[in-house]
């Protein structure tokens, strides 16, 4: 029984899986943050262009 517990404590497969899961989660958060920021910037840019085009069309 003692050998089984020691072997379980030395095994690192589960630890690696958890680390990969955390890494994937952090990458996903980074991608979501970047996409949100980029989407906001692009939306702002298109709104500026639309405003200028409306000003040209009215004149």
Number of C-alpha atoms within 10 A of each C-alpha: 6 7 8 9 9 10 11 10 9 9 10 10 8 9 10 11 11 11 11 12 12 12 12 12 12 12 12 12 12 12 12 12 12 12 12 12 12 12 12 12 12 12 12 12 12 12 12 12 12 12 12 11 11 11 10 9 8 6 5
